[in-house]
Amino acid sequence: MRALLLALCLLALPLAAAPRVVSLAPSLSEIMLDLDAADLLVAVLAGDERPAALVHLPTVGRYGQLEFERLLQLAPDLILIAPGSVPPAQQAQLRGLGIDLLIVEPRRLDQLGDAFERIGKRIGRPERGEQLASEFRAALDVLRQRYRREQPLSVFYQIWNQPLYTIGGEQLIGDALAVCGGRNLFADLPQPAPQVSVEAVLARNPEVILGGSNAELSAWQAWPQLHAVRHDQVWAVPDKGLERPSRQMLGAIEQLCELMAGAR
C-alpha cells in the first residue's frame, strides 16, 4: 500500500519543463538534430546554412558577436558553445545570470562521441546520447580497419592558400586523416591553425596535398619536385563536412578515405 501511495504522489508532481536550448555553432545544432532534440532549440547563430528543420528559428548574432539582449529575451536554460563563439566576458555574464553553458571542443573523434553523451545528458535525453555515441564509435572502427595502412601517408591539409594555413596537432581533421591511413604533415605544431611557408612544405615533401578547392590548390603545380604533385595527388576535399564535428562527419570521412585509398 505504501508503494502504491508513493507512486500516486509521484504522478501528481508537475513534470519538469523541457530545457530551452540555444546553439551557437552549426555543428552543435546538427548534434541536437542527431539527438532528436530539435524541439528543444529556441535559437541559433546567423550566417550559416541551416538544415530545413531549423530554418524557422530566430538568431542571436553571429560567430563571436552575440546579441546579448536578444538572447536573454529568449530565456534559455542551456547554451551550447563552440570555442570562440562567445567572448569570455559574456560567458561570465551569462553564468552570473544562472544560465547553464556547455562548451564543446572535441579534438579527437572519440571525444566527439563523448560530446554526444554529454549533450544528451544535459538536455534530458541520455539514452539517445549513449546510443548515438556507440553507433558513431562502431562506425569509426569499421573505417579504421578498412582503410588502415602499414605506412601512413604524409598529408598536407591546406586550410587557406594566401597566406598558407594548415592544421596543427590536436585537431579533429588530423584524427580523420589518421582514420584514412594518413598522417598530418604538421602534427608537431601546437597551434590549431598554424601559418606555414611553402619552403616548409617543400622540406617535408607530403605524399598527398588536400585543400578546399582545385583553384586554391593550383599553385602547387609550380613545384613538380613534390611527391604529391609528381603523382597527381593534390586533391580538393570531397566533403566540407569534415569541418563540422557532428554525426555527419562519418560520411565526410568515408569520402575522404575513398579518395586517399588511391594514393601511391
N, C-alpha and C positions, 0 to 999 in steps of 0.2 A: 504493500500500500504506500509506504514512504517513497519508494522508487517511482510509483505512478504519480504521486503528488509533485515530486521534484520535476518529472518530465513535463507535467502540465504547467508548472511555474516557468520553466524554460521556454515553453512555446508561447507563453504570454508576454515574454520580454520583447521589446521592439528590436527588429533586425538592424544590425549595424549598417549605416549608409555606405554605399559603394564609394570608393575614393574617386575624387575628381583629379585627373592626371593631366599635366602639361608636358609635352615632349619638346625638347629643344635641340633635336638633331633628327635628320631623316632616318638614320639607321635605328634610332630608338623608337620612332613612330612605326617603323616596319616590325620591330620586335613586338610592339603592342599588338599589331595585327597577327603576328605569328602566335601570340598567346591568346588569340581570340578575345581580345580586350579592347577593340575599337570603341565599344560603348562607353568606356571609362575616360576616353580622351576628350578634353574640353578646349584645347588649343595646341597649335604647333608654331614653328617658325615660318616666316615668309621667305620667298626667294628660291625654293627648291620644288622640283616636280613632285607632286603628291599622288599616292595611289587613289583610285576613284573613291574608295571608302572614306577618304579623309578630306575631300575637296570642299566639303561644307563647313569645315571647322574654321573659327577665327584664328588670326595670327597675333603674336605678341612680340613682334620685332624681327630682326634679322640676326644672323650669327654674330655674337659679340656686341650686339646693340639691342638690348632688351627694353621693351616698352613697359616700364615698371608699373605705372598706374593701371594700364590696360590689363596687365597680368593680375594685379590684386583684385580688380573688379570681378574676375572670374572665380575668385576664392578657391584656388587649387589646394588639395591636401598633399599632393606629391608632385614634384618637378623632376623629370629625368633630364640629366645634364651630361653633355659631352664636354671634354676639356676645352676651354676657351670659349664656350658658348655663352657663359655668364661671367662678367668680371668678378674678382674676389670680393670687392666691397659690396656688390649687390647680393652675392651669395650670403654674406654675413647679415645683411638687412633681412633677407628672406628667412633665414634661420631665426633671427630675432623676433620675427612675427609668428613664429611657430610653424612655418611651412616645412615639410619634410623634403629634403633634397637627396637625390641618389645620383652620384657621379659614376658614370660607366666608361671605363677606359681599358678595354681588353687589349693586351699586347701580344697575346698568344691565342691561337684558335681554341685551345682548351679553356682559356679564360672567357671566351665568348659563350661557351656552354655554361660556365658559372654564372654569367650575366643573365642568361635566360632564367636560371633558377632564382637569382637574387630579385629580379624584377617581378617574376611570378609570385614570389613570397610576399613582396611589399604591396602588391595590388590585390592580394587575397586569392590568387589562383596558383598555389604552389604545385599542385599535381600536374597542371598543364606545363608549368615551367620545367619540372623534372622530366616530363615526357619529351618535351622539345629538346632539352639538353642531351638526353640519352640518344634520341634519334640523330641529332647533329653529330655527336661524337662517333657513333657507329658508322655513319656515312663517311666521316673523315678517315676512319681506319680503313675502310674499303678503298678509298682513293690513295691513301699512303701505300697500301700493299700493291695496288695495281700499277702505280707509276714510280715505284722505288727504283733508284739507280745505285749500283755499287759505287760509282764515282759521280758525285753530284755535279751538275753543270754550273759553271760560274755565270751568274746573270747580273747584268747591269740594268736596273729598273729606273728609267728616266721619268721623273715627275714633271719636269719642265725643261725646255731646251735653252732659253735665253733669259737669265743665266741658267746654268746647268745645275739642276737639283735632282737628288736621288733619295732613296730611303736608307736610314741608318739601322743600327741594331735595335732590338726590342720593338719591332714593327710587325703588325698583323700581316701586311703584304709579304714581308720576308718569310713569315711562317707558311704562308700559302705557297711561296716558291719552293720551300722545303718539302711540302706535301707532294709537289710535282717533280721531285727529284732534282731540285735546283738549290743553289747557294747564293745568297745575296752578296754581291761583289764588295759592298761597303758595310758589311755587318759589324765590322770592328769600330765604326764611328758611333759615338753615343747619341748624337742629335737625332731627332725623329726624321728630319728632312734636311740633311746637310747639303751645302753648296759644294760642288767639286769642279775640278778643272778637266778639260779634255786630256791634258797630259797625264793626269792621274788615272783616267780610264784607259788610255793607251798603255800605261805601265802595267796595269793589272790584266789587260787583254781578255775581256769577257768572251765566253763562248756563245752567249745569247745576249741581245740587247732588246729590251721591251720598253714601250712608251705609249703615250696616249693616242697618237695618230701617225700615219705614214708621213704627213707633212712635217711634223715635229722631229721625226727620226731621219729625215732625208739627208741632213748634214753629215751623218756618219759615213756616207758613201765616199767622202773625201779622204777616208782613212782605210784603204784596202788592206793594209797590213793587219788590221784587227781580224781575229778569228771569226767573229760574228758577221762581219761584212764579207769576208772572203767566202764564207759558206752560206751566204744569203739567210742568215739567222738574225735579222733585225726586223722585229715584228711589232705591229700595233696590238695592244692588249685587246682581246676579243670581247670583253665584257667589263664595263665600268663598275659593275657590282663589287669588285674587289675592294673598292674604296668605301663601301658601306657595310660595316660589321653587323649583319643580321643573318637569318637563316638562308636568304637568297645567295649568300656568298658561296654556298655549296655548288650551285650551278655555275657561278663565275669561275670558281677554282677548277671545276671539271673541264671547262672550256680552255682554261689556261694550260692544264695538264695535257690535254689533247694536242694543243699547239706545240708544247715543249717536247712531246713524245717523239716528234720527228727530227729533233736536233741531233747533230753529229758531234 
